[in-house]
Amino acid sequence: MRNGVAVTHLRRGTLAARFQAETSAGPIAADNVIVATGPYQRPVMPALLQDQPGLFQVHASRYRAPDQLPAGAVLVVGGGASGAQIAEELVRAGRRVFLSVGHHRRMPRRYRGRDLIWWLAEMKLDQTPVDKRGPDRALPLITGAYGGHTIDFRQFAAQGITLLGRVIANQGRVLEISTELADSLAAGDAAYGAFLDLVDAYVARQGLDVPTDPDARAPLADPPEVRDPMRRLDLDAAGISSVIWSTGYACDFSWIDLPVFDAEGLPKHRGGITEVPGLYFLGLMWLSKMNSSFLSGVAGDAEHLANHIAGQGG
């Protein structure tokens, strides 16, 4: 039993769902069940650094504040939005921070006087359908912390954060680090520059009255660790007492006992409609389009499912 609900079986074309609440109300039969629990059920942590006594380790989902951590330097593994925000908070709190960065897709928080989300909606990029998604599945690297600002890891380095490549292996408390940091930063820069180009072209076509923003393209100098990447990190020698695993999440639909999942445990559906009559999904990333998991975009998918259910006589 997970999340208080277990979908158990089909009965005469009707989906039977059993809900066990605190009141133990008993079974509830429903013609239709919409699973809207989101895509982030299970925190993902690699097996590295298991059984290392005295080393505080926590997933980003359970990180709360710098004073939660013991004294000493901190290693943040994962350069996505959560990892970047946590690393910035820690260095602002006076901690020595090491940040392990892999492939990422950074975006401007604001550009030419407008927020990123405004541009996505204005250019209708948030309506991009699944079949036009493209091969890069990295989430946008953005932050709303401290009033919101564009993330550039070179700026993080200027604030005192030590940048590392991906953590790929370990021997005890000594980590082996990938030397691909420069490539990762270059890929992030390419995504960032491509988006600025897209906005500039759109502004020119539409004749929008928005300010120019030359500072957005001003390059920052690479820190020494980009030119000469660290290959090994000895946690004890670096004084690292804490590791924060900002390594993402996975779906967990193990509470649904129906043949609607692929080999990776992800729902098989078309716009949220599964092959099991009466079973639907809502709020998943890219359910039908880019903004399917946005508060601003879920309504369209919900209306689509409601219309389908109504058309089925449900």
Number of C-alpha atoms within 10 A of each C-alpha: 12 11 13 11 15 18 20 14 13 15 10 6 10 18 20 22 21 19 18 17 11 7 6 8 10 9 11 10 13 13 17 16 17 15 17 11 15 14 17 14 13 13 17 17 16 8 8 15 17 11 9 11 7 8 17 14 18 16 18 23 16 10 16 10 11 18 9 8 19 13 13 13 22 27 24 28 26 26 25 24 19 21 23 25 18 23 26 20 17 21 19 14 12 11 18 19 26 23 26 24 25 22 20 23 21 26 25 24 18 18 23 20 10 13 14 18 15 13 19 16 13 12 14 11 14 19 15 16 15 15 9 9 12 7 6 10 9 11 12 16 23 23 19 11 11 8 7 13 14 19 19 20 22 19 15 19 20 13 12 17 21 21 24 29 28 23 20 10 15 15 10 13 17 15 19 18 20 19 20 17 24 19 14 18 22 15 17 21 19 15 17 21 17 12 18 19 12 12 18 16 12 15 15 10 9 8 9 10 9 11 10 11 14 9 9 15 11 8 10 11 11 15 17 12 16 21 11 11 18 18 14 16 18 15 19 12 9 14 14 22 18 21 21 24 24 25 20 18 16 15 18 18 21 13 14 18 12 14 11 15 16 9 6 8 13 14 20 15 17 12 20 22 21 17 12 15 16 21 23 21 23 23 23 23 16 18 22 23 23 20 25 26 20 14 9 12 16 18 16 14 21 18 11 14 19 14 13 14 18 10 9 10 8 13
